[in-house]
Amino acid sequence: MNKDRLNRVKELFDKAIIFNQKERESYLDNECCNDVELKNEVISLITSFEVTKDFLEEPLAVSEQAKINFADPYIGKQIGNYVIDGEAGVGGMGIVYSGKRNDKEFEQKVAIKILKHGISSEYLLKRFQIERQTLAYLQHPNIARLLDGGRTVDGLPYLIMEFIDGIPITQYCLENKLSIEQTLNLFIEVCNAVQYAHQNLVIHRDLKPGNILITKNGNVKLLDFGIAKLIDEDLVDFADGLTKTGVWHLTPEYASPEQIKGEKITTASDVYSLGVLLYQIMTGFQPYKITNNSPTAISKIITEEKIIKPSEKLKEQSDKESNLLAHSKSFSRIRGDLDNIVLKAMSKDPLRRYVSVEQFSEDIRRHLIGLPVIAQKDTAGYRLNKFIQRHKVGFTSSVVFSCFVVVSLIAILWQANVAAEERDNAKLEAQKVETVNKFLQDMLSSVDPTEIGRDVKVYDVLHQSALNLEKSFSEQPEIEAAIQKTIGVTFTNLGEYDEAKPHLERSVKLNEKVYGLNDFHTAESYHALALYYHWIGNLKFADSLYKKGLRIFRSDTKTPKRVLAGALNDYATLKYDFAEFNEARKLHEESLDLYLKYVGKKNKEVSSVYNNLAIIFQEQKDFDKAEEYFNKALKINIELLGESRPEVSINYNNLAYLFVDKNQFDKAEEYFKKSLELKIKYYGNDHSMVGLAYSNLSAIQERIGKIDDAEKTSILSIKNLEKSVNQNHIWLGLAYFRYTKVLVARSKYNNAFNYINKALNIQEDNYPEDHPNLIASLSELGVIYFHQNKFADAEKYLIPGYEKVKKLKGANNYNTVRLLKYLLKLYQKTNNSQKLAIYQALLDQTQK
């Protein structure tokens, strides 16, 4: 079948699938004319789909004896670290079980989703793989998180999900008699989670009360991204039988007109569904009354029937249903802004809706604080009304009132300009975001989401799309700047540093030209470029860019506090790399204060700062404080993200280092291995983070005398980093240093000399002279000279090395004592009794 023919079959399938048998026959006769073969191809495809669909979704009527004969084989069985203890429900493609963790680390209740018994078609396996991959992308406190996944012993894929004990949002609002303000604030939390998913190129496609639960503590949790789809429709190959727009995996009451009609689904579809949800939780009623479930009837209602304003619906129903609603939910409270906000979100035309969920929720925020909203027609009377609402004053006399009117008339002229500017800026930013998103959607249209593992194709698509970027946005430099920065940051995160640099530099150049040298947008580009130089190990250049960005972030009032907090945290890590620990601690503490004040106590950013502060406490020998903060970070990450995320691997890695300082070496090795395993699982074997993890593990293995293991691990580290980072990267320098110590332990001093010089070539380019890693390498050069019987050269490096390490780590530190013992050996070899006595006395003091 040629491409045009295939596309025609797809098109007809998408349309025909929504009709009943009789309507479908008529539709295909009309569309196919005399092309009987075309009609038969479409019917064959529909039949194939419906067989699978019926098998998946229709309940089975079985006898009690049959239930006994076909008892669920998974009840009581172990899946991964979890035991299944019951069936929780049946979804479109899988059975959902309840379960609990079955090891001794901690108790945890989970939901376990397994592909249905007896179904092993490639169609379903691929859909299930996509669901798992989609869920892995989504790590947000208001989205039910994926904890683990894999295949059962009989080959069926499974997902381990966070178990949510909650009730639908509609029920929660009703039972708790939430005011309109409380309802809107709860709804904003829902929007934040959906917007996060959209930013990760995922559309939910079935937002409804049953998929939005509220816990006893009032926390929002979004469920069931099982039918969610990566944003570009072409990401999923129809030829493989995967979900397409015309297939009704949706809830009609909350579905957008374009979903009902089988048209292309975008983020605007979720905006519509959220509009329906907001309508319902404010009024207690759905906007449409659907009594006939036939596709034709539903399609007619959703696509053609005019929506009754929420306030009018509430007024209409108030006498009959007033007992269901809190008294504060009066139609007069909803009338006006809230009517218009809901109607804009539920526009039949996707282009007339809010351009993003973020813009939708921002309009609600503006309403809550009395600012003009995008959804309201902008009139002078409207602005005056909003102004008065925001500046309510009690008037006690007509004189006072008259004075206020005069002042207000003057003020409103200024206020109108400000309001218009605020609105126009909001629209421009929203349009900018939408344009960037559209470009990214188009850019990713050829990515194959069924390809599990390293996203090689993402690299190819990024590279190809970037070729025509300047030409595509020659008249919109601000849009190009945003996209260049996004591509540059993505390449940096993928470890493709050479590809990242030109995009980040182009973003800086464009933003400087469009916004000037002191604008928030320019600062963002400086900071992104600083992160790039930090990653590649050019610390001095990174330092200058961090400073430029921070100066602007602090002075520009447009800078969100969260952005400033993040920039401070990033810069503090650079100060740590420079061994400026007091300055690093101040910056981290400032960052933490901002996060706790403006973002909240339980989020990834707070976890990151706790982790970084713990490292500082460790450097300053406050080990108890360090362990407290490391465990705070670990607890937040496991609660928010689950146990299989790279953030958790970082926590394990840092706890391992702490156990080294506490002389708990077996525990240190255990945690380094746990960190490595998680990184391999998440990044694959070729990522630089895995190379660093091998390097860290090799260090503790060398320290505790497992030289065979240390040698193998060191070689794996170097092989990885020589391919994954540039040849002047500080991580590669560290790996060379650690392999040097293994070679010294093997008495391979000539090889060790070669590798320590490789390390020094990198470190001397990147570190200040008093950096601990540079000091350690220079000291090790002294050790090698000693073993090569070059005693004068050995002394030249061992003495300053010993003094500096003692100052940094203390007299009793393992590395300090090791260098001291080498000095004693040196003076024994050279028969220098005077110096031998001095250093022997120092050693005796450490052993008291």
N, C-alpha and C positions, 0 to 999 in steps of 0.2 A: 504494500500500500504506500503510495507516495505521500509526501508531507502535506500537500494541499488536501488530499483525500482524508488523511488522518485528522487534520484540523477540522474538516467539515463534520466528520463523525463525532469528534469531541463536542463540537458546538451543538449538534442536534441532541446528543446524549444529555448534555447539561440542561437543555430546555425540556426535553421530553420526560425526563425522570420525575418531574414534579406533578405530571398529570396522571389521572386514573386511566384505566385500560382503554376505555372508550374515547376519552379526550385525546389520549396519546396516539391512538390509531388515526384519528382525524387530523391531528397535528402533523404526523409524519407523512400522511398521504399528500397533504398540502405542500409540505416543505420538499419532499423528495420527488414530487411530480411522477414521472414515469421511470425513475431510477430505482427499480425494484431491488437491485443489489445493495445500493446505499441504505435503503430502508431496512433490509434484512441484517446488514452489519450493525446498525444502531440497535435493532431489537435484540440481536444476539448479545450485544454488550450489556443491555439493560437486564436481560434474563440472567446472564452470568453474575451481574452485580447483586440482583435481588435474591438469588439463591444463597449467596454468601451473607447478604444482609439479614435475610430471614433466619438463617442458621445462627447468626450472631445475636440477634436482638429479640426474636420472638420467644416468649416464655414457653416452656415445654409442659404439657399436661401429662403427668406420669402417675402411676398407681403407687400406693404405699409400698408394695412389694418391689416395684422398680426402684424406688428410692433406696430400699435396703440393698438391692442388688448392685446399684451404682453409687454406693457411698463414696463421698469425696475422699480421694486418696491422700489429699494434702493435709487434712485436719490432723493435728498432732505431729506433723513432720517438721523437720528443721530446714529452713531456707537461709543460707548464709549464717549469720550469727543470731537468727531469730527463729522462734517456734510459732507455728500457726495454731491458734486456739479457737477459731470459728470463722464462719463466712459472714462478711459485712454487707455484701451487695454484689450485683452483677452489672457490669458496664457493657458498652457497645462492643468491646473487643476482649474484655477480660473479666475474670472474677476477682473481687476485692475481698481479702480476708483480714481479720484482725489478728495481731500477733504480739509477741513480746520478746525482748532481748534475752538471749540464753547464755550469756557469759557472766562473769562475776564482776565486771568493771562497774556497771550501774544498771538500774532498772529503766526500761523504756518501752512504752506501748507504741505500736506502729500499725500502719495499714500496708498490706502486701497485695500487690496487683499482679496476677499471673495470667498469661494468655490462655484463653479457654481451652479446655481439654479437647483433644482430637483435632485441633485445627493447626495446621502447620504450613499453610500456603505462604508463598513468598510475599504475597500481598499483605497478609497480616503481620508477618515477621518484620517487614520493612516499616509498616506503620508503627509497630511497637518500638522498633529501634528509634524512629524519629521522635516518638513520645519521650523516650528515655533521654535522648540527646537534648530535646527541647527543655525538659525539666532541669537538666544539668546546667543549662544556661541561666536559669532563674534562681537567684539567691537573694531573697528579699524577706524581711521579717513578716510581711503580710501575705506571703505566698507559701502555701504548704510545700515544704521542701522535700527534695529527693535525698534520701539517706544513702541508698546503695542500689545496686542492680546487678543482674547477671542472668545466668540460665540455670534452670533446675537440672537435676540429674538426668531427666528424660528429655532435656533439650528445649524446654519452653522458657521464653524470656520472662523475667519478673522485675518488678520495681518495689523497693522498700520506701514507703512514704511516711512522712510525719503524720501521726494520728491526731486529728482535730476533734476535740470535744466542744462542740458549739451548736448554736441554733441559727437558722437563716436570718439574714439581716432584717427582713420584713417582720418576722416574729419578735426579734429583739427590740425593734423600735416600738412595736405595739405593746409588748409586755412591760417595757420600762417607761412607757409614756413619755418618750423623748420629745422635747420641744423642737421647734423648727431649727433653732440654732444648733442644738445638740445633734439633730439629724444631719444637718449640713456638714458639721465637723466630722462626723462619722463617715459620711459619703466622701469627703475629701481624702480620707485615709484609703478608701477603696480606689479612688482615682490615682493616688500615688503608686499603688501596686500595679495597676494596669499600665500606667505610663512607663513604669520601669520595664514591664514586659515588652512594650512597644519599642523602647530604646534598645532592647535586645533582639529586635526583629521577630517578635512573637505576637500574634493576635489571638485572643482567647476564643472568640467566635461563639461562645455560649454563656455569656454573662447573665445570670439570673439569681434570684435569692438562694436557691438550693446550692449554688456554687460559691456563695459568699457567706461564710459563717462568722458568727461573733462568739468569742469565748466568754466564760464567766467573768473574766477580768476586763471585758470590753475590747479585746484585741480583734482586729479584722484578719481573716484568713481566706484567701482565694483558693479554690479547689479546681480540680479537673481541667488541666490543660491537655487532656487526652485527645481532644479534637483540635487543639490549638495548632496553628500552622505558621511556618515561617512566612514572613510578610510577602514575598514575591510569589505569586501564584505559580510561576514556572519553576519554582524550586523543586516541586514534586512532579515526577514524571507520570503523566496520565497513563501512558502505555503500560506502566507497572501496576495499574489498578488502584492507585492511592486516592485519597479523598479529593474531590473536586468541588467547585462552588455549587453545582447544581444538586449535589447529594445532600439530603436533609439530615445532617447530623447537627440539629439545632432545636431550640425551643421556640416555636412560632410566635408566641406572645411577646418575646423579647428580641426577635430577629429583625434585622433592618430590611427595608424594601429590596435592596440589592441582593441580600441573601435569599429572600423569598423568590426573587426573579431569576436566581442562578447567575447573577452577574459577578464581576470581579470583586472580591472582598478586600478591603483595606482597613487601616486603623479607624477610619470613619465609621465602620460597622460597629466597633466596640463603643465608640462615642454614642451612637444611636441607642444601643442596648443600655448603656449607663443612663441615658436620658429617660428611658422607660422605667428603669429602676428608681431613679430620683422621683419621678412622677408618683410611683407607687408608695415609696416610703414617706413622702410628704402628705399624700392624700388618703392612703389606705386602699386605693383602687388602681386597677390597671387602665391605661388609656383606651384600650380597645376591648370590646366584649366579643370573644370568639366562641361561637356555639357550634359552628359547622367545621369539622376538622378536615374537610377535603382541601387539597392543595389549591384548587381554583378559588374556593370561597375565602380561604385564608389570604391568598395572594391579593384578592380584590380588596379586602378590608385593610390590609397593611399598606398597600401601595396607593389606594385611592381614597379611602375614608379620611375625612378631615378630623384632626385631633381636637378634642375639647380641651380648653385651657385647664390646667390643674385647679385653679381657684374656682372656675365655673363648675367643674366636676364635683369639687368638695361642697360647694354651695347647693348644688343639685341633690346631693346625697345626704346632706347634713341631718335632715330630720329623721330619715330612716336609719342611718348608720352612726349617729353621733356617739353612741355608747362605745364605739370601737376606737375613737380618737381622743387624744388629750385635748383639753379645752383650748390650749394655746395654738392648736393647728387650725386657726380660723381662716376662712377664705381670704379675708382682707390682708392677712399677713403674707399670703402667697402671691396675691394679685400684684402685678407689676413686674419687677425684676425677675422674680422666680418663675413666673409664667413664661417670660421671654427667654430665660436661660434654658428651660426645659424644651420649649418649642424650637429653639435654635439647635439644640443637641439632637432633636427628633425630626429635623427637616427631612422631607422625602428625598431631596437632592443632597447627596453626600458633600458636594462642593459648598453648600450653604450651611453646613454644620461647623462646629468648632474645628479648627485645623488640627488640633491634637487634644488628647485628654488633659494635658497640662494646661492648655488654654481654657478648657472647660472648667477645671477646678479653680484656676486663677480667677475666673469671672465670679465664681461662688465666694471666694475669699474677698474680692473687691466688694461684693454685695454685703458681706458680713461686717465690713468696716465702713460701710457707707460711701464707697467710691462709685463713680459711674461704671457701668458694665458694658461690654461689647455688644451684648444681646439687645440692649435697649436703644430705641431710636434716639438719637442725640439732639435734644431740643434745649433751648434756653431754660424753659420751665422745668424740664427734667433735671438739669444741672443745678438750678436754684433749689429745687426740692431736696436733692442729695446733699447740697451744701448745708441747708438748714438742719437736716437729719443728723449731720455729723457735728453740728455746733449748737445743740439744743440749749436754750437759755430760758429761765423762767422770767416772764414779763409781768411786772406789777403795775405798770401804768402806761397809758397811751403815749406819754412823752418818751419813755424808755423805748417803747416799740417803734415809734417814729424814728428815733435816733438810730436804732438797729437797722431799719429799712434803708436809711441813707447810707450807712456804713456798708450794708450788704450789697447795695447796688454798685458801690465802688468795688467791693471785694469780688463780686461775682464776675465782673469783667476779667479780672486777673485769674479767678478760679476757672473760668471757662477755658482760657488758654491753657492752663495747667492740665485740666481734665482732658482736653483734646490732645495735648502733647503726650500725656500718659497713655491715652487710648491708642494714639497713632503709633507710639513706640511699642506698645504691646502687640499691635497688629503687625508691625514690621518685624519684630522679633519672632512672632508666631509664623509669619510667612517665610522668614529666613529658615526657621527650624524645619518647616514643611518642605521647603525646597531642598534642603540638605538631606532630609529623610528620603525624598523621592529619588534623588541621585543615588543614595546608598541602596535603595530598593532595586533600582535598575542595575546598579553595579553588581549586585549579588544574584542577579537573575539566573546565572548559570551554575551557582553553587549546588552541589549534590548533597542534600542533608542525609542521605542514606549511607554516605561514606563515613564510617565511624573511624576515629583515630585522628591523627594530625591533619589539620585542614590545609593540605597542600594546595587544593584548588582555590581556597581563599586568597592565598598569596598570588596565584596566577591572575585571579580576577582583579585584585587590587592593582597589580602591576599594569594590566591591560587597560583598566579604566582610567588610570592616572595619565595615560599617554595623551588623551585629548582634553584633559581637564581645563587647561588655560584657555583653549579655544572655546570650550562650551560655556564658560562664564566670563568671557572677556568684558562684558558689560555689567557684570555683577561681582566686583572684586571682593566684597564682604562675604558673599556666598562661597566663592572659591577659597578664601582664607579659612573659613570654617571647615570646609571639606578637606583642604590640604592638611590642616591640623589633625583632623580625625584619621586620615589615612596614615599620616606620620606616626601618630600615637599607636595605631594598630600594628604597623610594621615594627615599632619598638617592642610592643608586647609580644609579637611573634618571634622576637630575636633577630629580625632582619634589619640590622642597624644601618647598613650601607643604603638600603632602600629608604629608610625612614628620614635620613638627614635632609635631602633636598626638599621634601614636602614640608618639614617643620620650618626650614629656613624660608621657604616661599610664603608660608603662613605669617611669619614674622614681618617679612617685607611688605606684604599686602596690608596687614593690619596697621603697621606704622604709617603707610600711605593713606589709608582710609580714615583711621581714627586718631592718628597722632601718636606721640611717644609716651603719653601719660594716661592712656585709656585702659579700662578693664580688659577689653578684647585683646589689646596688644600684650598686656601682662600675662594673659592666658597662654599666648603663643610663646612668650619668653619662658614661662614655666615649663611648658611642654618640651621645649628645646633643652632646658636645663636638665630635665629628667633623662632625656636622651644622652647628654654628655655624662651625666652621673652613671647611667647604665654602662656606657662604654668605658668608664674609668677615667675620663678626663675631668678630674675633680676641680681643678683650678678654673676652667672655663665654666663648668657647672655652677661654681660658687658665684661668679660674676652675674650669671643669668638669673639665678635664684634671687639675688639681691635686687636686681632691676625689677623683677616681677613683684617681689614683696613690697617694695617701696610704693608701687602703683596700687597694689591690692589694699594697702593700709590707707591710702589717701583718696581712692576713688569710692564714692558713696554707693556706686552700683555693685560693689563687690559683696556677694552673699557671705555671711559669716562662716558658712560651711566651707566655702572655697578658701577663705583666708586661713581657717583652721588647718585645712589639708596642705596648703602651701607651707605653713609653719612646720608641720610635721615632717614634710619632705626635706625642708632645708635643715631641720635638726638632724636628720639621718646623715646628711653630708657633713655636718659639724662633728658628728660621731666619727665618721671616716677620717676626719682630720685630727682625731683624738682630742678635740676641744670639748671635753665632757661636761663641764659646767655650763658652757654656752648651749650645748645640745639640750641639757636638762631644762634650762629656762624656756627654750623654744617649745619643747614638748609640753611643758606645763601650761604655757600660754595656749597652745593648741587644744589641750585637754579641757581647759576652762571654757573655751569657746564651744567645743562640741557638747559638753555637758549642759551648757546654758541654752544653746540654740537648737541642738539636734536631739538630745536625749541621752540616757545612760546606756541603752542596750543597742548598739549598732556596730558595724564593722570598723568604722573610723575610730570609735572609742577603744575598741579592742586593739587596734593598731598602735595607738598612743600608749596604752597600758604596756604593751609588749616592748615598745621602744624605751619607755621609762625604766622598765625592768632591766634592760640591757645596761643602761646608765648606772643604775643602782649596783649591778653586778660589777661593773668596772670600778665603782667606788667602794667595793668590798662589803656592801650592805646586802649580804646574801639572803637574809630572811625577807627583807623588803622586795628584793628581786623575785624571789619565789612567789610571794604574795601577788605581785603584779603580773607575772607570767601566768599564774593560774586564773587570775581575773580575765586575762585576754583569752585563754583557752576555753574557759567556761562560756563566754559570750559567743565565741566562734562556733562551738559545738551546738549551742542552743539555737543560733541563728542559721547556721549553714549545714550542720551535720558533721559527721566524722571523716568524710572523705575529701575534704576540700584542701587546696594548697595553703590556705590561711592556717589551717590546723597543723599542717606539716611544718610551717614556720614556727608555730608554738612549740612543737615537739623538738625541733632543732635547737631552739634557744634554751629550752629546759635541759637539753643534753649538755650544752655548754656550761650551764650552771652546775650540773652534777659533776662535771669535770673539776670545776673550781672547788667543789665540796668534797673532792676525792671519792666520789661514788661512781667508779669507772664502769662497772657492769651496767648500772642503770643508764649511764651516759651512752654507752654503746647501743643499748636497747632503744633509746629514744632517737638516736641518729638513724638507726635502721628503720624505725617507724616513719620518720620523716622522709627518708629516701623512698620507701615503698609507696607512700601517698603521692610523692612527686612523679614517680614513674607512672603510676596509675592515671594521674591527671594530665601530665604533659607529654608522656611518651619518653622513649629513651634518649632522644636527640636534643632535648631542650637544655639550655645552659643552666637552668635551675637544678636539673638532675646532675649535671657535671659538678656543680658546687656541692650538692649533697653527697656525692661519692667522695669528694675531697674532704669534707668534714668527717665522714665516717673513717676514712683512712688515717686521719690524725689521731683519733682515739685508739684505733687498732695499733698504730705504731707506739703510742704512749704506754699501752698495757702489754706490749711485747708480742702481739699477734702479727709478726712481721710478714709471714706468708700472705695473710689476709690483707694486710696494709698495702703490700706491693701490688696485688691484683686490683684492689680498689683504687689505688693511686693511678695506675695505668688507665683504668676505665675513665677516671676523672679527666686526665690529660687528653685522651683521645676525644672525649666529648667536647671539652672546652676549646681545643685547637680547631674544631669545626664550627662550634656554635657562637664563639665570640671573636672579636678582632684580636690580633696578635699582641696588642699592648694593653689588654684588659687586666685589671687587678685580680680577678678571679683566677685567670690563667697563671699569673705570677704567684698566687697563693698555692695553686696546685703544684707548680714547679718546686716551691719551697718544701712542701710536705713530702713530695717524692724524694727530694734531697735527703731528708731525715731518714727515710726508709733505706736509701742507698748507703748512708753512713752506718746504719745498723747492720747492713749487709757487708760492710767493709769495702764497698766499691767506691773508693775515694775519688778516683779520676772522673767517673761518671757523675758523682755527686758535685764535683767542682763545676762541671759543665752545666748542670741543672741549676745550681745556686746562682750562677752568673746569668742564666736565662731569667730567673726570678728577679734578680737585681736590676737587670736592664729595664724591666717593666716597672718595678716599684720606684726606682729612682726618678723615673719620668712622671710618676703620678703622686707620690707621697711627699710630705714635708720631712725633713731629716729626723724629726723626733717621733715619727709614726711607729707604733708598736710592730707592725708587720715588717717595715724596713729594718728596724733595730734587730728583730729576730733573724732576718736573713743575713745581715752583716755579722751577727754573732755566729751564725752557723758557718759562714765563710771562715771565721777564726777556728772553729772546730775542725774543719777540713784541712786547713793549713797545718794544724797540730798533727793530724794523722799523716800528713805528707812530710812531716819532719821539717817544716818551714816555720821554725819557732818564733823568729822575729816578726814575721807576718802574722802569725797566730796571735801573738801578744797585742799587736796593733789593733786587732778587732775584738779580742776577748775581753780586755780590760774595759773599754767604753761600753761594750755590750753588757757586761755584768753590771756596771754602775747604772746604766739606763733601765735595764730590766728590773733591778732591785728597786729603783725609784718608782717604776710603774706598777710592779706586781708585789713588792715587799720582799724582805730578806729570806723568808721561809718558803717562797714560791718554788715549785718544782723546777721551772726553767732557770730561776736565779741560782738555785743550789747546783744545778747541772753545770752552768757556766763556771761557778766557783770551783767545782771539782776539776774542771778542765784546766783552770789556772794553777791549781795545786799540782796536777800532773805535769804541766808545762815547766814549773819551777823545779820539780823533782828531776825532770829530764835535763834541765840546763844547770842543775846544781846551784841554784840561786837560793841559798838558805835564808837570807834576810826576807825576801818576798814570800818565801815558802811559809815562814813563821807568821807573817802578817795575815796571809789568806787562810792558814790553818786555824788561827784564832777566830777569824770570821766564821769559818765553818763550824767550829766548836760552839759558837754562840747560837747558831741556828738549831743545834741539836739539843740544846738545854730545855 
